[in-house]
Amino acid sequence: MRPYEIIHRKRDGRPIPPEAIAELVTRYAQGEVPDYQMAAFCMAVFFRGMSEPELQALTSAMLHSGDVLDLSDIPGPKIDKHSTGGVGDKTSLALAPLVAACGVKVPMVSGRGLGHTGGTLDKLESIPGFDVRLPVARFREIVASVGACLVGQTDRIAPADRKLYALRDLTATVESIPLIASSILSKKLAEGIDGLVLDVKVGSGAFMKRLPDALALARTLVRLGRGMGKDVAALVTDMDQPLGRAVGNSLEVKEILELLRGQGPADLRELTVQLGAEMLQLGGVAATVPEARARIEQAILDGRGFRKLVEIVEAQGGDARVLHDPDRLPRAARVVEVAATAGGVVEAIDAEAVGLAAMALGAGRSRIEDAVDPAAGLEVRKKVGDRVERGESIASMHLGERPLEPPEAVAARLRAAWRIGAGPASPGPLVLQRIEEVET
């Protein structure tokens, strides 16, 4: 079937044979289908959606456009976690060592931050020497010997997705649930995992702003992953305010070190424990949620999670001294407090505005090729429900060496992001819904 026919069928809402979609993706990855035709196909999908067979064919073709790792010779369950992205979302840094310490292998291929959301790779690279560009053989060795390894996507993992995502970004077709789901799973299933836990964010700091859209994405991901033979579960979680208090790469690493030492913000710890429990259940090492939670909590309390992170950092060439002495992490030369202009109770925080402020300080990037300053970022001093006095700090700005905006402009952004009123106010639940079984 010619590309024109496939586009025509999708435009009109008629079914497309799965093998035709697979051929379209394969030929596009090989440069035989031009961008303008693939852009037309994406726009048709944006408006018409995809059937289950079509979506499975699209995902499978993207998955098999490059290398698919086979980790079956490594004993034990292999489970990963993926987040759709948020502000201060740093749970992967704690989950990999905690889950590995509990007996589940974690082969984690992560991404970089873009826009107002942070990236796991950028946080890891704030640890001096940490190498996220390992060859596949070394990745396998570390997963087998240490229990977890965190690397970036190579040119040979789902290259069709890399090419298609760039096209979607330029043609206003990113916000399509079938295209999002196929993009996420084609990369994650290439890791050779047995199961996947998904953290689908919703709220002001998330990609999905509305709960119905986040639920639809979560259900699509679970259904698609299970249809492709993997164990998949999803949590739909709140991102109406930053997670934890640190936003920025080395600041977030420091906060994770606090968590692994039994401290740190309560919301960050709670979400980490819940996601970790899901991973242990999928890995078959815990039969119930309470048992799985208890095992993750114990790995925090007895220090096994922290010690496992030390192993991971050393195996990937990082300077493990910074884990014992976080002051060795990159630090901003100047920290500026942002004072509240009124007293009262914090009723809401615009998480996206906070993320954009951190980006303006140098902690993020507007293009994937931009550099980030590992020391730049901010710390949230007052969260929803907290009382604040006029002139009291609501956030601390850690100024990078190459900020995109003057500190005064960033401070104004932050003041506008905090809504302070008479109250009372309290944060909503962190986990809005758990999705495991989805009707096919």
C-alpha positions in Angstrom: 0.0 0.0 0.0 1.5 3.3 -1.1 2.0 6.1 1.6 -0.7 8.2 -0.2 -3.2 5.4 0.3 -2.4 5.0 4.0 -2.7 8.7 4.6 -6.0 8.8 2.7 -7.4 5.9 4.7 -6.4 7.4 8.0 -7.7 10.9 7.1 -11.1 9.3 6.3 -11.1 7.2 9.5 -10.9 3.9 7.6 -8.9 0.9 9.0 -5.3 0.4 7.8 -3.8 -3.1 7.7 -1.1 -3.4 10.4 1.4 -4.7 7.9 0.9 -1.4 5.9 1.7 0.7 8.9 4.8 -1.4 9.7 6.0 -0.9 6.1 5.4 2.8 6.2 7.5 3.2 9.4 10.3 1.0 8.1 10.5 2.9 4.8 10.4 6.2 6.6 13.3 5.2 8.9 15.2 4.2 5.7 14.6 7.6 4.1 12.2 6.2 1.4 9.1 8.1 2.6 9.5 11.9 2.7 8.9 14.0 5.7 5.9 15.7 4.2 4.0 12.5 3.8 4.9 11.3 7.3 3.8 14.6 8.7 0.5 14.2 6.9 0.1 10.7 8.4 0.8 12.1 11.9 -1.7 14.8 11.5 -4.3 12.3 10.4 -3.5 10.2 13.4 -3.8 13.3 15.6 -7.4 13.8 14.6 -8.5 10.2 13.9 -6.6 8.1 16.5 -5.5 4.5 15.9 -7.0 1.1 16.5 -5.3 -1.4 18.8 -3.9 -3.5 15.9 -2.7 -0.3 14.1 -1.0 1.0 17.3 0.7 -2.3 18.0 2.0 -2.4 14.5 3.3 1.2 14.7 5.0 0.5 18.1 6.5 -2.8 17.0 7.9 -1.3 13.8 9.5 1.6 15.7 10.9 -0.9 18.3 12.4 -3.1 15.6 13.8 -0.2 13.6 17.0 -0.6 15.7 18.6 -2.8 18.3 16.5 -4.7 20.8 18.5 -5.8 23.8 18.2 -9.4 25.0 18.8 -9.6 28.7 17.2 -13.0 29.2 20.6 -14.6 30.1 20.8 -12.3 33.1 19.1 -14.0 36.1 16.2 -12.2 37.8 13.3 -10.0 36.8 14.1 -6.8 34.8 11.8 -3.9 35.5 12.1 -0.3 34.5 10.1 2.9 35.3 9.2 5.8 33.1 7.8 9.2 33.9 6.0 11.5 31.4 7.9 14.3 33.0 7.4 17.0 35.6 9.0 19.7 37.7 11.3 18.4 40.4 10.6 14.8 39.3 13.7 13.0 40.4 12.4 9.6 41.6 14.4 7.6 39.0 17.6 8.5 40.9 16.3 6.8 44.0 14.2 4.0 42.4 17.0 2.4 40.5 19.2 1.7 43.6 16.3 1.0 45.9 14.6 -1.5 43.6 18.0 -3.2 42.7 18.8 -3.5 46.5 15.5 -5.4 46.8 16.5 -8.0 44.2 15.0 -6.6 40.9 17.3 -5.7 38.0 16.8 -2.2 36.7 18.1 -1.6 33.1 17.1 2.1 32.7 17.5 4.1 29.5 16.7 7.7 30.3 16.4 11.0 28.5 17.5 14.6 28.8 15.4 17.5 30.0 13.6 19.7 27.5 11.6 22.9 28.3 10.3 23.1 31.8 10.8 19.4 32.7 14.0 17.9 33.9 15.9 14.9 32.6 17.5 12.0 34.5 20.6 12.1 32.4 21.3 15.7 33.2 21.0 15.0 36.9 23.3 12.1 36.7 25.9 14.1 34.8 26.1 16.6 37.6 28.0 13.8 39.4 31.6 14.3 38.2 32.7 11.6 35.9 29.4 9.7 35.7 29.2 8.1 32.2 25.7 7.7 30.6 27.2 6.8 27.2 28.2 3.2 27.9 28.5 0.5 25.2 25.9 -2.2 25.3 28.3 -4.8 26.5 29.2 -2.7 29.5 25.6 -1.8 30.2 24.8 -5.5 30.3 27.7 -6.2 32.7 26.6 -3.6 35.1 23.0 -4.7 35.1 24.2 -8.3 35.8 26.7 -7.5 38.5 25.4 -4.4 40.2 21.7 -4.8 39.5 21.0 -1.4 37.8 22.5 0.8 35.1 21.3 4.2 33.9 22.2 5.3 30.4 21.0 7.4 27.5 19.3 6.3 24.3 21.8 5.3 21.7 21.4 6.0 17.9 20.5 2.3 17.5 17.6 2.2 20.0 14.3 2.9 18.2 15.9 5.2 15.6 12.5 5.5 13.8 11.1 7.1 17.0 14.0 9.6 17.1 13.3 10.7 13.6 9.5 10.7 14.0 9.6 12.6 17.3 11.6 15.4 15.7 9.0 15.6 12.9 6.1 15.7 15.4 7.8 18.5 17.3 7.9 20.6 14.2 4.4 19.8 13.0 2.3 20.3 16.2 1.4 16.6 16.5 3.2 15.9 19.8 0.0 15.9 21.8 -1.4 12.7 20.3 -2.0 9.8 22.7 -1.3 7.0 20.1 1.9 8.7 19.0 3.0 9.4 22.6 2.3 5.8 23.7 4.2 4.3 20.7 7.1 6.7 21.3 7.5 5.8 25.0 7.1 2.0 24.6 9.2 1.6 21.5 12.2 3.0 23.5 11.4 1.2 26.7 10.8 -2.2 25.3 14.1 -2.0 23.4 15.8 -2.3 26.8 15.0 -6.0 27.1 12.8 -5.5 30.2 10.1 -7.9 31.5 7.9 -5.1 32.9 7.4 -1.4 33.2 5.9 0.9 35.7 4.7 4.2 34.3 4.3 7.5 36.2 1.8 9.5 34.1 1.9 13.1 35.4 -1.1 15.5 35.3 -1.4 19.1 36.3 0.1 22.5 35.7 3.7 21.2 35.5 2.9 18.1 33.4 2.6 17.5 29.7 -1.0 16.4 30.3 -2.9 19.3 32.0 -6.3 17.5 32.3 -7.0 14.3 34.3 -9.2 12.7 31.5 -6.3 13.1 29.1 -3.8 11.6 31.6 -6.1 8.7 32.3 -6.5 8.0 28.6 -2.8 8.0 28.1 -2.2 5.7 31.1 -4.8 3.2 29.9 -3.4 3.3 26.4 0.1 2.6 27.6 -0.9 -0.2 29.9 -3.1 -1.8 27.2 -0.4 -1.5 24.5 2.4 -2.8 26.7 0.4 -5.8 27.8 -0.7 -6.4 24.2 3.0 -6.6 23.4 3.6 -9.3 26.1 5.0 -7.1 28.9 3.8 -6.6 32.5 2.8 -2.9 32.7 1.2 -0.9 35.5 0.6 2.9 35.7 0.1 5.5 38.4 -1.5 8.8 37.4 0.1 11.3 39.8 -0.3 14.9 40.6 2.0 17.6 39.2 0.2 20.8 40.2 3.2 21.8 42.3 6.9 20.8 42.1 7.7 17.3 43.6 10.0 17.8 46.6 11.7 21.1 47.0 14.7 21.0 44.7 14.4 22.0 41.0 17.8 21.8 39.1 20.3 19.0 38.5 22.8 18.9 41.3 20.2 20.3 43.8 18.0 17.3 42.9 20.8 14.8 43.3 21.4 16.3 46.8 17.8 15.9 47.7 17.8 12.2 46.6 20.8 11.6 48.8 18.8 13.0 51.7 15.9 10.7 50.8 18.3 7.6 50.7 19.5 8.6 54.2 16.0 8.6 55.5 15.3 12.3 55.2 14.1 14.5 52.4 10.6 15.9 51.6 7.6 13.7 52.5 5.9 13.9 49.1 9.1 12.8 47.3 9.6 9.9 49.6 5.9 8.8 49.4 5.9 8.7 45.6 9.3 7.0 45.5 8.0 4.3 47.9 4.8 3.8 45.9 6.5 3.5 42.5 9.2 1.2 44.0 6.4 -1.0 45.4 4.9 -1.3 42.0 8.2 -2.3 40.5 8.8 -5.0 43.2 5.3 -6.4 42.6 5.8 -6.5 38.8 9.2 -8.2 39.5 7.5 -10.9 41.5 9.5 -10.3 44.7 6.6 -9.1 46.7 3.1 -10.5 46.7 1.2 -7.5 48.1 1.4 -3.7 48.1 2.0 -3.5 51.9 4.9 -6.1 51.6 6.4 -4.2 48.7 6.2 -0.9 50.4 7.8 -2.3 53.6 10.7 -3.7 51.6 11.4 -0.3 49.9 11.1 1.5 53.2 13.5 -0.9 54.8 16.0 -0.4 52.0 15.9 3.3 52.8 16.2 2.8 56.6 19.0 0.3 56.6 21.1 2.2 54.0 21.0 -0.5 51.3 19.6 1.9 48.8 22.3 4.4 49.4 25.0 1.8 49.2 23.6 0.5 46.0 23.7 4.0 44.5 27.4 4.2 45.5 28.0 0.9 43.5 26.1 2.3 40.5 28.1 5.5 40.5 31.4 3.8 40.8 30.6 1.2 38.1 29.7 4.1 35.7 32.9 6.0 36.4 31.4 8.7 38.7 33.1 10.2 41.7 31.3 8.5 44.6 32.9 10.9 47.1 30.1 13.4 46.3 27.5 10.9 47.6 29.2 11.0 51.0 29.9 14.7 50.9 27.2 16.4 48.7 29.1 19.8 49.1 31.4 18.3 46.4 28.5 18.5 43.9 28.4 21.6 41.6 27.3 24.6 43.6 26.1 28.0 42.4 28.3 30.9 43.4 25.3 33.0 44.3 22.0 32.2 46.0 19.2 34.8 46.0 16.0 34.6 48.1 12.7 35.4 46.5 10.5 37.2 49.1 6.7 37.0 49.3 5.0 40.3 48.6 2.0 39.4 50.8 1.3 37.2 53.8 -1.2 34.4 54.1 -1.4 30.7 53.0 0.0 29.3 49.8 -3.1 28.2 47.9 -1.5 27.1 44.7 1.8 27.0 42.8 2.1 27.1 39.0 4.5 24.2 38.6 5.2 24.9 34.9 6.1 28.5 35.7 8.6 27.2 38.4 10.1 24.8 35.8 10.5 27.6 33.3 12.1 29.8 36.0 14.6 27.1 36.7 15.3 26.9 32.9 15.8 30.6 32.8 18.4 30.3 35.5 20.4 27.9 33.4 19.1 24.5 34.7 17.2 23.5 31.5 17.2 23.8 27.7 14.9 25.0 25.0 16.6 22.8 22.4 18.0 19.3 22.9 21.5 20.4 21.9 21.6 23.2 24.5 24.0 22.8 27.4 22.7 23.0 31.0 24.4 24.4 34.1 24.5 21.6 36.7 24.6 24.1 39.6 21.7 26.2 38.5 18.2 25.9 39.8 16.0 26.8 42.7 14.7 25.5 46.0 11.0 25.8 46.9 10.7 27.2 50.4 6.9 27.3 50.7 4.5 24.7 49.3 0.7 24.5 49.1 -0.8 24.7 52.6 2.2 26.5 54.1 1.8 29.8 55.9 4.0 32.6 54.7 4.7 36.1 56.1 5.2 39.1 53.9 9.0 39.4 53.1 9.6 35.7 53.9 11.3 33.6 51.3 9.1 31.5 49.0 12.1 30.2 46.9 15.8 30.3 46.7 17.4 31.0 43.3 20.7 29.2 42.6 22.2 31.4 39.9 23.9 29.7 37.0 26.9 31.1 35.1 24.9 31.6 31.9 21.3 32.5 32.9 18.9 33.1 30.1 17.2 35.9 32.0 18.3 38.5 34.7 17.7 37.3 38.3 15.2 40.1 38.8 13.1 38.8 35.9 13.2 35.3 37.2 12.2 36.4 40.7 9.2 38.2 39.2 8.2 34.9 37.4 8.4 33.1 40.7 6.4 35.6 42.7 3.7 35.3 40.0 3.7 31.5 40.3 2.7 31.5 44.0 -0.9 32.3 44.8 -1.1 33.4 48.4 -4.5 33.9 50.0 -6.4 33.7 53.2 -6.6 29.9 53.0 -7.1 27.3 54.3 -5.4 25.2 51.6 -3.9 21.7 51.5 -2.3 19.7 48.7 -4.4 17.0 47.0 -3.4 13.3 46.8 -0.2 12.5 45.1 -1.5 9.3 43.4 -4.8 10.0 41.7 -5.4 6.6 40.2 -3.6 3.2 39.7 -4.1 1.5 36.4 -3.1 -2.1 35.9 -6.0 -4.0 34.3 -7.5 -2.4 31.1 -10.2 -3.8 29.0 -9.0 -4.7 25.5 
